[in-house]
Amino acid sequence: MLHHVTSPDGTVLAVERVTDGPRPLVTFSGGPTGRHNWAAVGQALDGEFEVWLADRRGRGDSGDTAPYSFEREYEDIAAIGSWFGGEAVLAAHSSGALCLLGAAAREVPAASLVVYEPPWPLPGRADPTAALDAMEERLAAGDPAGSFEIGLLRLVELPAPAVEGMKQAPGWAQRVSYAHTWPREVREVERLPADTDVLRGIRLRTVLLIGEQSPEHLRRSTAAVADVLPDATVVELPGQGHTALQTAPALVAEAIRRHAG
């Protein structure tokens, strides 16, 4: 069941209910992905949570309004939280988790938070500027697939054979359709402060998910966020990395069930 929520700047945001349950849980994707990135986790929580999958602006069935900024994404999440009367658990992955934390720092109406590896830009990260410039050049030239491929090779640092394999797999066209959201989002990440002190005002109970095999910079950033939150629980996902929403949805669901219910 698809519904729509209007953000303060007039952007219409899509939220889809996929399960039934006594408590609402709303999920937000990260990077160049849409709402169905959380679908398998949602199905694993059927009967325990009323799971809603949200499309962030510029993705799927949600609209988009210029100019883009994380501030607008914070407002989007607050609008969705308000639509649920502040009673929903809000869960987000990767850059979506950064947006959720930013909204929470501005007192988003929610019951609690689940954040999976927010990539806070701590010192020591590689400078993505050249890669972003190249991605935006391909977008301007009308080549979203080329832009997306550059992102995989230079931002994610996937080996070329892995990227070629992704091109042949189902879902490639859908991934490419989100290519325009990727460089603008990473530029906003780079505008965040180099420390996490701005999050100290968050009072909501927060569960932080981290993969046992995730890259060191994501483990560092998750720990840095946890350190400044007054009510934080860190849950390590054994044998997993940054993609457990797909590789181990039952494990993610169990962490939510145990710690965010």
TADA-V39187 format. One record per pair of residues at least 24 apart in sequence whose C-alpha atoms are under 7 Angstrom apart, sorted by the first residue. I is the first residue (numbers start at 1). GAP is how many residues later the second one is. D is the distance in whole Angstrom. If there is no record, write none. Layout:
I;GAP;D + I;GAP;D
This chain:
5;75;6 + 7;68;6 + 7;69;5 + 7;72;6 + 8;67;7 + 11;52;6 + 11;53;6 + 11;54;6 + 12;50;6 + 12;51;5 + 13;42;7 + 13;43;7 + 13;44;7 + 13;49;4 + 13;50;6 + 14;40;6 + 14;41;6 + 14;47;6 + 14;48;5 + 15;37;6 + 15;38;5 + 15;39;4 + 15;40;6 + 16;36;5 + 16;37;5 + 16;38;6 + 17;34;6 + 17;35;4 + 17;36;6 + 18;33;6 + 18;34;6 + 19;24;7 + 19;27;5 + 19;31;5 + 19;32;5 + 20;26;6 + 20;27;5 + 20;29;6 + 20;30;4 + 20;31;7 + 21;25;7 + 21;26;4 + 21;27;5 + 21;28;4 + 21;29;4 + 22;26;6 + 22;27;6 + 22;28;6 + 23;26;5 + 23;27;6 + 23;65;7 + 24;25;6 + 24;26;5 + 24;27;6 + 24;64;5 + 24;65;6 + 25;24;6 + 25;25;6 + 25;26;5 + 25;27;6 + 25;63;5 + 25;64;5 + 25;65;6 + 26;25;6 + 26;26;5 + 26;27;6 + 26;28;7 + 26;62;7 + 26;63;6 + 26;64;5 + 26;65;6 + 27;25;6 + 27;26;5 + 27;27;6 + 27;63;6 + 27;64;5 + 27;65;6 + 28;25;7 + 28;26;5 + 28;27;7 + 28;28;7 + 28;63;6 + 28;64;5 + 28;65;7 + 28;68;6 + 29;63;6 + 29;64;5 + 29;67;5 + 30;63;5 + 30;64;5 + 30;65;5 + 30;66;4 + 31;63;7 + 31;64;6 + 31;151;6 + 32;143;6 + 32;146;5 + 32;147;6 + 32;149;6 + 32;150;6 + 33;142;6 + 33;145;7 + 34;25;6 + 34;26;6 + 37;208;7 + 38;207;6 + 40;209;6 + 41;204;6 + 41;208;5 + 41;209;6 + 41;211;7 + 41;212;6 + 44;206;6 + 44;209;6 + 45;208;6 + 58;123;7 + 59;119;6 + 69;119;7 + 70;29;6 + 70;118;6 + 73;26;6 + 74;25;6 + 74;26;7 + 74;28;6 + 74;29;4 + 75;28;7 + 77;26;7 + 78;25;6 + 78;30;5 + 78;31;6 + 81;27;7 + 81;28;5 + 81;29;6 + 82;27;6 + 86;24;4 + 86;25;6 + 87;24;5 + 89;24;6 + 90;24;6 + 91;24;6 + 92;24;6 + 93;24;7 + 93;25;7 + 94;24;5 + 94;25;6 + 95;24;6 + 104;98;6 + 105;94;6 + 105;96;6 + 105;97;5 + 112;92;5 + 112;93;5 + 112;94;6 + 112;148;7 + 113;91;7 + 113;92;6 + 113;93;5 + 113;94;6 + 114;92;6 + 114;93;5 + 114;94;6 + 115;92;6 + 115;93;5 + 115;94;6 + 116;92;6 + 116;93;5 + 116;94;6 + 117;92;6 + 117;93;6 + 117;101;6 + 117;105;5 + 118;103;7 + 118;104;6 + 119;99;6 + 119;102;6 + 120;101;5 + 121;68;7 + 121;69;6 + 121;71;7 + 121;73;6 + 122;72;5 + 122;73;6 + 122;99;7 + 123;71;6 + 128;27;7 + 131;24;7 + 132;51;6 + 135;48;7 + 136;47;7 + 139;41;7 + 144;32;6 + 144;35;6 + 144;36;7 + 145;31;5 + 147;32;7 + 148;28;6 + 148;31;5 + 196;28;7 + 196;29;6 + 196;32;7 + 197;31;7 + 199;29;7 + 199;30;7 + 200;28;5 + 200;29;6 + 202;27;6 + 203;27;7 + 203;28;7 + 204;27;7 + 205;26;5 + 205;27;6 + 206;25;6 + 206;26;5 + 206;27;6 + 207;25;6 + 207;26;5 + 207;27;6 + 207;52;7 + 207;53;7 + 208;25;6 + 208;26;5 + 208;27;6 + 209;25;6 + 209;26;5 + 209;27;6 + 209;28;7 + 210;25;6 + 210;26;5 + 210;27;6 + 211;25;6 + 211;26;5 + 211;27;7 + 211;29;5 + 211;30;4 + 211;31;6 + 212;24;6 + 212;25;6 + 212;26;5 + 212;27;6 + 212;28;6 + 212;29;6 + 213;26;6 + 213;27;5 + 213;28;5 + 214;26;7 + 214;27;4 + 214;28;6
